Amino acid sequence: MRIVSNIRRMWRIADEARAAGKRIGLVPTMGYFHEGHLSLMRTARKECDLLVVSIFVNPTQFGPDEDLAAYPRDVERDCRDAEAVGADIVFIPTADEIYPAGYQTDVTVNKVTRNLCGVDRPVHFRGVATVVTKLFNIVKPHMAIFGEKDFQQLATIKRLAKDLSFDVEIVGGPTIRETDGLAMSSRNAYIRPEERETALCLSRSLAIAKEMVDTGERRSERILQAVRSHIESKEQAEIDYIKICSTETIEDIEEIDGEGLLAIAVKIGKARLIDNCVLRPEN
């Protein structure tokens, strides 16, 4: 496995791989790997000849009061884990390499970024779209895989790739959970032991919603009321949002017809946790 930090070197490797007829897979990450990241790498490994994993804590997707400086990092461990699952390249650029002096270009995806996390984090998806555009141009992948836990991010990247005609297949990987149901996230490191039980209110709320849909409920208002009631029963939980949206447009829907995305964001102590599920009524 090679570690690459220079854009020009990554270009050369990508060009050589493409010239040799190899299929390049990219797993973009901000590091501090957990099983969710590794599952994406394993999926890409099966589909591609050259697996590139990027590690870059992207400053442009953090707001002024967010946790950029405190974001957990362990690059040495990440590299060992990436090598163990078969990564060929770990691309670890510096912020100055990605955003050189005088940098002044942003990429904005409009409608799918306005709801959910986009309400209180107005710069976040602009930073995501910008850095992913750069990674696509640097790594030149045939396929890129993103976790479905960040469903709005996945929808944003799909829209980005379609709108800008990137020749990249965008693949979603399923949410990986701890044995108690908590969705794996690098930010779980912020959860204190005494807050762990409260954190489970997210996954348990998804189960409540799924059961309601399975027994015939289709009205978003009723489902949201039940989910909100469960989370509000936990003293340490502060709701950011609970919404049911279109899986494609990320706009609120009043009734589930076909499928709907239940998306939740809750603050528990220092941790801001997100979770989601796609609700699919059985006809």
C-alpha positions as CSV (number, residue, x, y, z in Angstrom):
1,M,0.0,0.0,0.0
2,R,1.2,3.5,-0.9
3,I,0.6,6.7,0.9
4,V,0.3,9.7,-1.4
5,S,0.0,13.3,-0.3
6,N,0.7,15.2,-3.6
7,I,-1.9,15.9,-6.2
8,R,0.4,15.6,-9.1
9,R,1.6,12.2,-8.0
10,M,-2.0,11.0,-7.5
11,W,-2.8,12.2,-11.1
12,R,0.1,10.1,-12.5
13,I,-1.0,7.0,-10.6
14,A,-4.6,7.5,-11.8
15,D,-3.6,8.1,-15.4
16,E,-1.4,5.0,-15.4
17,A,-4.1,2.9,-13.9
18,R,-6.7,4.1,-16.5
19,A,-4.2,3.6,-19.3
20,A,-3.7,0.0,-18.1
21,G,-7.5,-0.6,-18.2
22,K,-7.9,-0.7,-14.4
23,R,-11.1,0.3,-12.6
24,I,-10.4,2.8,-9.9
25,G,-12.6,2.9,-6.8
26,L,-12.6,5.8,-4.3
27,V,-13.7,5.9,-0.7
28,P,-13.6,9.5,0.5
29,T,-13.3,9.9,4.3
30,M,-12.3,12.3,7.0
31,G,-10.5,9.4,8.8
32,Y,-10.8,8.0,12.3
33,F,-12.1,4.8,10.8
34,H,-14.7,2.5,12.2
35,E,-16.4,-0.5,10.8
36,G,-18.7,1.7,8.7
37,H,-15.7,3.1,6.7
38,L,-14.1,-0.4,6.4
39,S,-17.3,-1.9,5.0
40,L,-17.3,0.8,2.2
41,M,-13.7,-0.2,1.5
42,R,-14.5,-3.9,1.3
43,T,-17.3,-3.2,-1.1
44,A,-15.1,-1.1,-3.4
45,R,-12.3,-3.7,-3.2
46,K,-14.6,-6.3,-4.7
47,E,-15.6,-4.0,-7.6
48,C,-12.3,-2.3,-8.5
49,D,-8.7,-3.0,-9.5
50,L,-7.2,0.0,-7.7
51,L,-8.7,1.1,-4.4
52,V,-8.0,4.6,-3.2
53,V,-9.0,5.8,0.2
54,S,-8.8,9.5,0.9
55,I,-8.3,10.9,4.4
56,F,-8.9,14.6,4.6
57,V,-10.6,16.6,7.4
58,N,-12.1,19.2,5.1
59,P,-12.1,22.6,6.7
60,T,-14.6,24.1,4.3
61,Q,-17.5,21.9,5.5
62,F,-17.1,23.1,9.1
63,G,-18.9,26.2,10.3
64,P,-17.1,28.8,12.6
65,D,-18.5,27.2,15.8
66,E,-18.2,23.6,14.8
67,D,-15.6,20.9,15.8
68,L,-12.9,21.2,13.2
69,A,-10.0,21.4,15.7
70,A,-11.5,18.8,18.0
71,Y,-12.5,16.3,15.2
72,P,-11.0,12.9,16.2
73,R,-7.9,11.9,14.2
74,D,-5.6,8.8,14.2
75,V,-3.9,8.6,10.8
76,E,-1.5,5.9,11.7
77,R,-4.2,3.5,12.8
78,D,-6.3,4.5,9.8
79,C,-3.5,3.5,7.4
80,R,-3.1,0.2,9.1
81,D,-6.8,-0.5,8.9
82,A,-7.0,0.6,5.2
83,E,-4.1,-1.7,4.4
84,A,-5.7,-4.6,6.2
85,V,-8.9,-4.4,4.0
86,G,-6.8,-4.2,0.8
87,A,-6.5,-0.5,0.0
88,D,-3.8,0.2,-2.7
89,I,-3.5,3.9,-2.1
90,V,-4.2,6.2,0.9
91,F,-4.4,9.7,-0.3
92,I,-3.7,12.1,2.6
93,P,-3.4,15.7,1.3
94,T,-2.8,18.7,3.4
95,A,-5.3,21.6,3.5
96,D,-2.8,23.8,1.6
97,E,-2.5,21.1,-1.1
98,I,-6.3,21.0,-1.6
99,Y,-6.9,24.7,-1.1
100,P,-3.7,26.6,-2.2
101,A,-3.1,30.3,-1.6
102,G,-5.6,32.4,-3.5
103,Y,-8.2,29.6,-3.7
104,Q,-11.6,31.1,-4.5
105,T,-13.8,28.5,-6.2
106,D,-16.8,26.7,-4.6
107,V,-19.3,24.2,-5.9
108,T,-22.9,24.5,-4.7
109,V,-25.7,22.0,-5.1
110,N,-28.9,23.9,-4.4
111,K,-32.2,22.2,-3.6
112,V,-31.2,18.9,-1.9
113,T,-29.0,20.8,0.5
114,R,-31.6,23.2,1.9
115,N,-33.4,20.9,4.3
116,L,-32.2,18.8,7.3
117,C,-28.6,19.5,8.1
118,G,-28.5,22.4,5.5
119,V,-30.8,24.5,7.7
120,D,-28.4,25.1,10.6
121,R,-25.2,24.3,8.7
122,P,-25.4,26.5,5.6
123,V,-21.7,26.1,4.5
124,H,-21.5,22.4,5.1
125,F,-22.7,20.9,1.8
126,R,-21.0,23.6,-0.2
127,G,-17.7,22.4,1.4
128,V,-18.7,18.7,0.8
129,A,-19.5,19.4,-2.9
130,T,-16.3,21.3,-3.4
131,V,-14.0,18.8,-1.9
132,V,-15.7,15.8,-3.6
133,T,-15.4,17.6,-7.0
134,K,-11.7,18.1,-6.4
135,L,-11.3,14.4,-5.3
136,F,-13.0,13.2,-8.4
137,N,-10.7,15.4,-10.5
138,I,-7.6,14.2,-8.6
139,V,-8.3,10.5,-8.2
140,K,-10.2,10.1,-11.4
141,P,-12.3,7.2,-10.1
142,H,-14.8,5.0,-12.0
143,M,-16.7,4.4,-8.8
144,A,-17.0,6.3,-5.5
145,I,-18.8,4.9,-2.4
146,F,-20.5,6.9,0.4
147,G,-22.3,5.8,3.5
148,E,-26.1,5.9,3.6
149,K,-25.9,7.1,7.3
150,D,-25.1,10.5,5.7
151,F,-28.1,10.2,3.4
152,Q,-28.4,13.9,2.5
153,Q,-24.7,13.9,1.6
154,L,-25.2,10.9,-0.6
155,A,-28.1,12.5,-2.3
156,T,-26.1,15.7,-2.8
157,I,-23.2,13.8,-4.4
158,K,-25.5,11.9,-6.7
159,R,-27.0,15.2,-7.8
160,L,-23.6,16.7,-8.2
161,A,-22.3,13.8,-10.4
162,K,-25.4,13.9,-12.6
163,D,-25.5,17.7,-13.0
164,L,-21.8,18.1,-13.7
165,S,-21.6,15.0,-15.9
166,F,-19.0,13.2,-13.9
167,D,-18.2,9.8,-15.3
168,V,-18.3,8.3,-11.9
169,E,-20.7,5.6,-10.5
170,I,-22.0,6.8,-7.1
171,V,-22.7,3.9,-4.7
172,G,-24.4,4.0,-1.3
173,G,-23.2,1.7,1.4
174,P,-25.6,0.6,4.2
175,T,-25.4,2.0,7.7
176,I,-23.3,-0.1,10.0
177,R,-24.4,-0.2,13.7
178,E,-23.0,-1.2,17.0
179,T,-24.4,-4.2,18.7
180,D,-26.8,-2.0,20.7
181,G,-28.1,-0.3,17.5
182,L,-26.2,3.0,17.6
183,A,-25.1,4.0,14.1
184,M,-21.3,4.0,13.8
185,S,-19.8,7.5,13.5
186,S,-16.5,9.1,14.2
187,R,-18.4,11.5,16.4
188,N,-19.5,8.7,18.7
189,A,-16.1,9.3,20.4
190,Y,-17.7,12.4,22.0
191,I,-20.4,10.4,23.8
192,R,-19.7,9.9,27.5
193,P,-20.5,6.5,29.0
194,E,-23.4,8.0,31.0
195,E,-24.9,9.4,27.7
196,R,-24.8,6.1,25.8
197,E,-28.2,4.9,26.8
198,T,-29.7,8.3,25.7
199,A,-27.9,8.0,22.4
200,L,-29.9,4.9,21.6
201,C,-33.1,6.9,21.3
202,L,-32.2,7.6,17.7
203,S,-32.1,4.0,16.5
204,R,-35.1,3.1,18.7
205,S,-37.1,5.9,17.2
206,L,-36.4,4.5,13.8
207,A,-37.8,1.2,15.0
208,I,-40.9,2.9,16.3
209,A,-41.5,4.5,12.9
210,K,-40.9,1.3,11.0
211,E,-43.4,-0.5,13.1
212,M,-46.0,2.2,12.6
213,V,-45.5,2.0,8.8
214,D,-45.6,-1.8,8.9
215,T,-49.0,-1.6,10.6
216,G,-50.5,0.8,8.0
217,E,-49.6,4.3,9.1
218,R,-48.7,6.6,6.1
219,R,-49.1,10.1,7.5
220,S,-45.9,11.8,8.3
221,E,-47.4,13.9,11.1
222,R,-48.4,10.9,13.1
223,I,-45.1,9.2,12.7
224,L,-43.1,12.3,13.5
225,Q,-45.2,12.9,16.6
226,A,-44.4,9.4,17.9
227,V,-40.7,9.7,17.2
228,R,-40.5,13.2,18.7
229,S,-42.3,12.0,21.9
230,H,-39.8,9.1,22.3
231,I,-36.8,11.3,22.0
232,E,-38.2,14.1,24.2
233,S,-38.6,11.6,27.0
234,K,-34.8,11.5,27.3
235,E,-33.6,14.5,29.4
236,Q,-30.2,14.7,27.8
237,A,-31.4,14.7,24.2
238,E,-31.9,18.0,22.4
239,I,-33.6,17.6,19.0
240,D,-32.1,19.4,16.1
241,Y,-34.6,18.1,13.5
242,I,-36.9,15.1,12.9
243,K,-38.3,15.0,9.3
244,I,-39.8,12.7,6.7
245,C,-38.6,13.6,3.2
246,S,-38.4,12.5,-0.4
247,T,-35.4,10.2,-0.8
248,E,-34.5,12.0,-4.0
249,T,-35.3,15.7,-3.5
250,I,-34.9,15.8,0.4
251,E,-38.0,17.9,0.6
252,D,-40.6,17.3,3.3
253,I,-43.5,15.0,2.4
254,E,-46.9,14.8,4.2
255,E,-47.6,11.2,3.4
256,I,-45.4,8.2,2.5
257,D,-46.3,7.0,-1.0
258,G,-43.8,4.5,-2.2
259,E,-41.0,5.4,0.2
260,G,-39.9,8.2,2.5
261,L,-36.7,9.1,4.4
262,L,-37.0,9.5,8.1
263,A,-34.0,11.7,9.1
264,I,-33.1,12.6,12.7
265,A,-30.4,14.8,14.2
266,V,-30.1,15.0,18.0
267,K,-27.5,16.7,20.3
268,I,-26.4,14.7,23.3
269,G,-23.8,16.5,25.3
270,K,-20.9,17.4,22.9
271,A,-22.1,14.9,20.3
272,R,-24.4,15.8,17.4
273,L,-25.7,12.5,16.1
274,I,-27.6,11.8,12.9
275,D,-29.5,8.7,11.9
276,N,-32.0,7.7,9.3
277,C,-34.0,5.0,7.6
278,V,-36.0,4.6,4.5
279,L,-39.6,3.8,5.3
280,R,-41.2,1.6,2.6
281,P,-44.9,0.7,3.1
282,E,-45.9,-2.7,1.9
283,N,-48.7,-2.6,-0.5
